[in-house]
Amino acid sequence: MTMNRIKKWLGNIGVVLALLAGLAVWIVLPWWGVLALAVLIGLWLAFTRSGRLAREATKIGIASLPQRWGASSVIVIGIAGVVGVLVAMLAMGAGFQKTLNQTGRDDAAIVLRGGSQAETNSNISREQVPLIANLDGIARDREGRPLVSPELSQVVSLVTRGDGTDANAQMRGVGEAGWAVRPQVELVEGRRFESGKRELVVGQGARSQYVGLDVGNTIELANQDWTVVGVFASGDSHDSELWADAETVATTYQRGSYQSVTVRLTGADALATFKAGIAADPQLKLDVLSTKDYYSKQSEGLTTLIDVLGKVIGGIMAFGAVFGALNTMYAAVAGRAREIATMRAIGFRGLPVVVAVMLETMLLALLGGLLGGLVAWLLFNNYSVSTLGSNFSQVMFKFSVSPELLWNGLKWALGIGLVGGLFPSLRAARLPVTEALRSA
């Protein structure tokens, strides 16, 4: 008796270890690997005796699902909830990262004070701007002027449309070159601000989020009246900003220096030349990044946090969904004890029975995964929200429910089905035939 118990315990430990190894492989398996696995299983079901028996046993189990729709729906709804929450959380991070990644360009560079991580803690003196403008690698306009835009970044408080509370918005002080170094920025309504005047051109995202930013309105900033004269669209994080004349912003907020300098390069390959020029001048202890790299780095922290948080929450919910699947399938196996025993008695071996119960569970998991992914896509894809950016101001972005995220959610669903169906299927295969027939 003791030896049998030891064998049983060792067998259970082996199953758990095999399950963990299988889940590890499943997590890293690419889509073509999953497709190949599905083809192999299909061939086994079609051309082997055990496979055909498993297929017939699966048909019997699926045919009885309508009689167990209440219990089966527990698995489907539970897994749908896990997938829906997971995909929605990851779509938030993907949308924020996508917005900031679209902001930068390889043929534009941003110059910050050495060691600065963002514009808010950077400082570039006015004397340094001409030195930067004379460096090699900078593109020029038709009049031969270097495309260099010294800029200021000021956080201002505005009232949100959603709940009427105060929130931070970013006012960017730019000159005429500010438009030239960002060709993606297009005026969609009104006109540009004029130099020396307290006028604003606002991004379309900022206008939709904050009160009072329609063209022609006047808002109060720093105890001064500013008139909104235009609206621009950029398709990136600049859509959340307010633009004004740099010198007017400097005077209003008593700024004696700039915070960043954005330059348009002659090409992506000119970045190295421009960096070398900065490094060679001892008066320019500054850092240079392509604007694409800069804005990508600004998204890393929040994207990583959302990704980890989404997977932790998804993991906790998945743990609960596994127990729901286990309970449901154990109850299904117990309710079908006579049926399973009869199949065993007429020649169905343990493997076809295990595969039949597993396929039934995986089918329910697949339905749950598809339902959860569909709900996440319908409710959250392109849903607009805002969050704090690197300058402690609100950045508008949209959730991005991509095919990759939907695929990851489906893999989670099938993984839950794998865990939830394995032990009940083993119980069904080990069910003593005579005992099951007698108890039924």
N, C-alpha and C positions, 0 to 999 in steps of 0.2 A: 504493500500500500504506500509506504514511504517513497519507494523508488518510483512509483507511478506519479506521485505528486511532484517529485523532483523533475521528472521528465516533462510533466505538464507545465511547471513553472519555467523550465528552460525553453520549452516550445513557445510559451507566451512572450518571453523575453526576446526570442529570435524574431517573432512576428513584429514586435515593437521596433526592434532595430532595423528590420527590413522596411517597415513603414517609414521610419525617419529617413533612411537612405533614399527610398522612393520619392518622398516629398522634396528632399534636397535636389534630386535630379529633376523633378518636375518643375521646380521653381526656375531653374536655369535653362530649361528646355526651350529652344526657339520654336517658332510656329511650324517650320518645316519638320522639326523633330516630332512635334505632336501629330502632324499629318502622317508622317511615316509610321508612327506608333498605331494610329487609327487604321491605316491600311493593313498593317500586320495583323491586328486583331480581327479585322474584317476577313482577311484571307484564312485565318485560323477558324473563324466561325463558319466559313463557307466550305472548306475543303478537308477538315479533319473530323473524325468521328466524335471526339470530345467537344469540338466546337459546335457541331450540329446539335448535339444533345444540349449544350449550353444555350444555343439559340432557341430551341424549342421550349426549354425551361423558362427562358426570359419571356417568351411570348405568353406563357401561362401566367407569369407574374404580372406582366403589363395588362393583360386582359382583366385581372382582378383589381386594378387600380381604382376604377370607378366605385367599387364597393368600399374602398378605403380612402376616399377623396379627402375626408377631414384630416386624417393623420398624414396623408401625403402632402397636403397643402402646408403643413407645419414646416416641412423641409423646404418646399419651394419658396414660401414667403420669408422664412428665416434667412435663407441664402440670398434671396433678392435684396433683403435689407442690408446684409453685409456688403454685397457688391455695389449697391446704390450709394451707400455712405463712403465706401473706399474710393470709388470712381469720382464722386463729387469732390472729396477732399483733395485727391491728386490733381483733378482738373483745375482746382483753384491755384495750386502751385504752378501748374503748367501754363495757365493763362497769364499769371504775373510774370513768369520767366519769358514767355513769348513776347509780351508787350515790351519789356526792357530790351530783349534781344533785337527787336525790330527798330529800336531807337537809334542804335549806333551804326556806323559805317566803317569799312576797312580803309577808305580813302579820306578819313577825317580823324583828327587827333584832338585830345583835350589835354591841356597843360595845367598842372596843379602844383602847389607848394610841395617841396620834397617831404615825403612821409605822410602826406594827407591821403585819407581814404575816400573823401567825398568833398564836394564844393563847400559844404558848410564849415569845414575846418581848414580851408585853404586860404591863402593870401598871396596875391601877386601885385607888386608895386607898379605904379604907372610908368616908372622909369624902365621897367623890364619889358614892357609891351613892345616898344620899337626894336629892341634887341631880338625879340622873338620873331617879329615880322620880317627881319632881314635874313633869316636863316634859309638855307637851301631846302628844297622839297615842298615849299608852299606854292599852291596854285595862285594865279592872279586873274583879275577880271579883265574886261575888254580895255579898260583904261590903264592897265598895268599895275593896279593896286593889289597888294597881297590880301588874300581872303583870310583875314585874321579878325576874330570877334572877341574882344575882352568883355567879360560878362560878370554880372552880380546875381546872387541868388538870395532872395529875401522871403522868409516865411511870414505870411499874413493870415489873419483870422477872418473867415467868412461863414455865413450861415448856410447850412445844408438844406436842400429842398426836401430831403426825405423825412427828417424828424425835427428840423428847425433848431438844431444845436450848432454851436460854433465848432469849426474844424479848421485845420491848417491847410493852406493852399500855398503853392510856390509862385512867387512873382519873379520873373527873370528879366533883368535889365540887359538889353542888347542894343547894338548899334545897327547901322544899315547892313553891315557885313553879316549880322546874325541870320538874316534871311538867306544870304548867298551860301553860307557854309552848310545850310540845311535845305537842300532843294526839295525835300519831301514835304516841307511845310507850305501849304497852299491857302491863300485867303479865300474863304467861301462866302463871306458876307461883310459888307462895310468896306473900310479902308485900313491902311496901316497907320500907326501912331506917327505924330510929327515930333521932330526933335525939339526939346525944350518945353514940351507941354505935358501936363499930367493926363495922358491918354493911355488906354489899355486896349490891347488886342488879345482876346481870350481863346483858349482851345475849346473845341466843341465838347470835349468831355467835361471841362470845368464849367461850361455854361449849363450843361444838363445836371450838374451836381449841386451847384451853389445858387443862392438867391441873388437876383439883381444884376446878372451878367449879360443881359440882352443888349443888343446894340442900341445906343442912345441913352441908356441908364447911367446914372451917376452913383458911385459908391464912395464911402469914406474910408481912407487908409492913412494911418499916421496923422490923423486930424486934418487931412487934406482931401478935397474932392477930386476924384478921378472919373473920367468919362470913358465908357466903353465905346470904341469906335469901329471895332471889327471882330470877326471870328475866323479862326484858322483851323485847318484839319491837317494832321500829320500821320495818323495811324499808329502812333507810338505813345510813349509816356509824356511827350510834350503836349499832347492833347489835354493834359490835366493842369497846364500852366497858364499864367497870365503874363503877357509880355508888355514891356514898357521901355521907354528910352533910358539907356543905361545912365546917362549923366543926370537925368531927372531923378532916377531912383537913388543915385549916389548923394544928391543934394538933399533929398527928402529924408533919407535914413542916415545921413552924415557918414558916408563911407569915403575914406580917402584912398582906397585901393580897390582892386578887383579881386574876385575869388577864383576865376578860371579864365583861360583863354582857349577858345575853340578855333582850330584852323582847318582849312580845306587843303588837302595835299594834292600833288600832281598825279598821284596814283597810290595804290596800296603798297607798292614796293618803295615808295618814298618815305615811309615811316622810319625806316632804319637811318636814312640820311638825316632826317629831321631830329631824331633822337641823338645822333652823334653830334649835331650842331649844338644842341642844348647842353650835352655833357662836356663839350670842349670849352664852353664859356664859363669862367669861374663866377661871373655875376649872376648866372642862371642856375641856382641850386633848386631845380624843378624836376618833377616827374612827368613823363609823357606816356599816354596810353592811346591806342585807337579808341574812338568813341564806342565801337562795338564791344571791345574788351571791357571798357569802363562800365558800361551799363549792364553787361552780363555779370560782372562781379557784384554789382549792387543788388542783383536778384538772388545771389547764391545763398545768403543766410536765411532769408524768409522762405525760399523754395525748399531748402533742406529741412527747415523746421516743419513746414506743412507736410512734406513727404513723410518724415518720421512720425509726426502726429497722426497722419492719416493711416499709416500702416499699424501703429500701435492700437488706435481705435478699431481699425478693421480686424486686427488680430484678436482683440478682446471679444468683439462681436462674433468672429469666426469660431472662437472657443465655445461660445454659447450655442452657435448653430450646429457645431459638431455633436454636442450632447443632445440637441433636439433631434438630429438625424439618427443618432444611436438609439435613443428611446423609441423613435418611430419604427425603425427597422427591426429592433428587437421585438417590438410588439407585433410587427408584421410577420416575422418568422414564427413567433409563438402561435399566432392566429392561423398560420398556414402549416402547422406541424404535421397534420395528417396528410395534407397535399404533398409536402416535401418528403415525408416518409414513404408515401406511395410511389413517388418518382424514384426514390432510392431503391425500393423493393423491386421495381421492374427494370432496373439496370442503370439508372443514372448514378455515376460515380460522384465522389466528393468535389472534384474540380469543376464539372459543369454546374453543380449547385452553387458553389462559391461564385463563379463568374456570373450566373444568372442573377443572384441577389446584388452583386456589385454593379452590374449593368443597369438594373432597375434603379438603384440609388443614384448612379451617375446620370441617368436620364432625368431624374427629378432635380438633381443639382444643375444640370445643363439648363433646364427650364427656368430655375431660379436665377441663374447667372444671366440668361438672356433678358428676363424680366427686369432684374436690377439694372442692367446696362441700359435698357430701353428707357426706364424711368429717369435715370441719371442724365441721359442724353436729351430727353424731352424737357426736363425741368431746368437743367443747368447749362447746357451748351450755349455759349454766347450770352450768358446771364451777366449783366454788368454790375460790378461792385467796386469798392475802393479800399485801399489800405495805405498805411504809412510807408513812404519810400525812404531813401537814404537821407533826404533833406528834412525828414520829420514832417513832410507834407503829404497830403492825400494823392495817391496815384490811381487813376481809373484804369481798370482792366476788365477783361471778360473771361469767364470760365472757358476752358478749352477741353472738351471731351473728345479726345482724339481716338482713332482706331487702336492705337497702341494701348491706351488706358482701358478701353473696352476689352481688349484681348487679355490684359493682365487681370481684370476683374473676372473674366470667364475662367481663367486658370485658377484663381482663388476659389471660385465656385466648385470646379471639378476636384480641386484638392480637398475641399470640405467633404464632398461626396465620397472621395476615396477613403478618407479617415472614417466617416460616418457609416460606410457600408462594409468595411473590412471585417470587423469583429462580429457583427450579426451574420455575415455570410459564412464565416468560419463556424459559428454556432450551428447554423443550418446544416453545414456539411458534416458536423460531428454528432448530429442528433441521432440517438439510437432508434433504429427503425421499429423494433418491437415495442419499445416504451412509448414512442410517439403514437403508434397505432392503437395501443391499449388505452392511453390517456384520452385519445380522441373519441 
